Amino acid sequence: MSILCTQDDVSVVNHWLVNGKHYAKTSEEWLKRMDRSLASIKPIMESTYGKDQAVKWTVYWRTFFIAVAELFGYNNGEEWMVALFLFKKK
């Protein structure tokens, strides 16, 4: 893992690999929250991406959340993992 070797200001104290199931569930929850909040998200999307691009980017974000949920949930979370790192200042 290159992140373990390329840090100038911090060093890695420890690192873990975590099953992807939790991240899959997190992404599913983000999708649900986004879908429940479309009316309040619309102005944010418009100001961020432009009025003419807001719908397209909303679909992109939905697709991202669905893809993350599917990938990290695949094979009971054992195919795609989440890497966690504990750093300390050098």
C-alpha positions as CSV (number, residue, x, y, z in Angstrom):
1,M,0.0,0.0,0.0
2,S,1.6,3.2,-1.2
3,I,-0.1,5.3,1.5
4,L,2.0,3.5,4.1
5,C,5.3,4.5,2.5
6,T,4.7,8.0,1.1
7,Q,3.8,10.2,4.0
8,D,6.2,13.0,4.9
9,D,4.4,14.6,7.8
10,V,2.7,11.6,9.4
11,S,3.4,8.0,10.0
12,V,1.0,5.1,10.1
13,V,0.5,3.7,13.6
14,N,-1.9,0.9,12.5
15,H,-4.2,-0.1,9.7
16,W,-7.2,-2.4,9.3
17,L,-9.3,-3.9,6.5
18,V,-13.0,-4.0,7.2
19,N,-15.7,-6.0,5.5
20,G,-17.6,-3.9,2.9
21,K,-21.1,-4.7,4.3
22,H,-21.2,-1.7,6.6
23,Y,-20.2,0.7,3.8
24,A,-22.8,-0.9,1.5
25,K,-25.5,-0.2,4.1
26,T,-24.1,3.4,4.6
27,S,-24.4,4.0,0.9
28,E,-28.0,2.6,0.8
29,E,-28.9,5.0,3.6
30,W,-27.3,8.0,1.8
31,L,-29.4,7.1,-1.2
32,K,-32.6,6.9,0.9
33,R,-31.8,10.3,2.5
34,M,-31.1,11.8,-0.9
35,D,-34.4,10.5,-2.3
36,R,-36.3,11.8,0.7
37,S,-34.7,15.2,0.4
38,L,-34.8,15.9,-3.3
39,A,-36.7,19.2,-2.9
40,S,-34.1,20.6,-0.6
41,I,-31.2,19.2,-2.5
42,K,-32.3,20.7,-5.9
43,P,-31.1,24.2,-5.1
44,I,-27.8,22.9,-3.9
45,M,-27.3,20.9,-7.1
46,E,-28.3,23.9,-9.2
47,S,-25.8,26.2,-7.4
48,T,-23.1,23.6,-7.6
49,Y,-23.5,22.2,-11.1
50,G,-25.7,24.8,-12.8
51,K,-29.5,24.7,-13.4
52,D,-29.1,23.0,-16.7
53,Q,-26.9,20.2,-15.2
54,A,-28.6,19.7,-11.8
55,V,-30.9,16.8,-12.9
56,K,-28.0,15.0,-14.6
57,W,-25.8,15.3,-11.5
58,T,-28.6,14.1,-9.2
59,V,-28.8,11.0,-11.4
60,Y,-25.0,10.7,-11.2
61,W,-25.0,10.8,-7.4
62,R,-27.9,8.3,-7.3
63,T,-25.9,6.0,-9.6
64,F,-22.8,6.4,-7.4
65,F,-24.7,5.4,-4.2
66,I,-26.3,2.4,-5.9
67,A,-22.9,1.2,-7.4
68,V,-21.2,1.6,-4.0
69,A,-23.9,-0.4,-2.3
70,E,-23.7,-3.2,-4.9
71,L,-20.0,-3.4,-5.0
72,F,-19.2,-3.3,-1.3
73,G,-22.2,-5.6,-0.5
74,Y,-21.2,-8.2,-3.1
75,N,-20.1,-11.6,-1.8
76,N,-21.4,-10.7,1.6
77,G,-18.9,-7.8,1.8
78,E,-15.8,-10.0,1.3
79,E,-14.9,-8.8,-2.2
80,W,-14.5,-5.1,-1.7
81,M,-13.0,-3.9,1.6
82,V,-12.6,-0.6,3.4
83,A,-9.1,0.3,4.6
84,L,-8.8,2.3,7.8
85,F,-5.5,4.0,8.9
86,L,-4.4,5.5,12.2
87,F,-1.8,8.2,11.7
88,K,0.5,10.2,14.1
89,K,2.4,13.3,13.4
90,K,6.2,12.8,12.8
